[in-house]
Structure formats: C-alpha cells, structure tokens
Amino acid sequence: MDRAARLDSLHRTHDTRPPSPELRVALLGGVDRANAMKRAATLRLHSTLAAEARLSTARRRSALTAATCRRDAWLSRLTATLAHHRRAAVALLDQRNAYSQ
C-alpha cells in the first residue's frame, strides 16, 4: 500500500483526534514530498474547476445573443470564476517551476 493510501486509511479508521501534522508528513515521505503532493492536488482541483467553468461559460454564451452577453450577470460570474481558477493554476505552475530549479 502506498503512503497516500495509508494516510487515507489512517484518517478513515482513526476514531480519536486526527494524526499530528508531523505524522501525516512522515507518512507522505517528508515535508518536500508532502508539499509537492499538496501543490499537485491543488493544481488538479483548479484545472478541473477551470474546465467546468469554461464549459459552463461556453454553454451560457451559446444560449445568448451578442447583445445580451454583455449584460448577463451569470455569464460575468462564470467568466470571473474561470479567470480565478486559471490564475490560481498558473501561480501553482510557477511555484512548481521555481521549486524544481
């Protein structure tokens, strides 16, 4: 069983206080590996949410006329959500590249 699965199992079967941060880091292979896994998981989350926002934006835009697109509040919110998740993903990629150099 890999370390992430053991950590998941520990969280699911632990019926008292959750394990200490030190133990969680040790199970994941050290601080650097734990941070890399956290960044990778966060990047996947933002990528998935950006893809969903992009699809929703395209669907909403296709249902509107050119004139109504400019003043549609829902489309504006979807566009802002997409921009947020893209910025977050780019920041995580920049951070990963900075750590790898």
Secondary structure, DSSP 8 states (H G I E B T S, - for coil): --HHHHHHHHHHH--SS---HHHHHHHHTSHHHHHHHHHHHHHHHHHHHHHHHHHHHHHHHHTS-HHHHTT-HHHHHHHHHHHHHHHHHHHHHHHHHHHH-
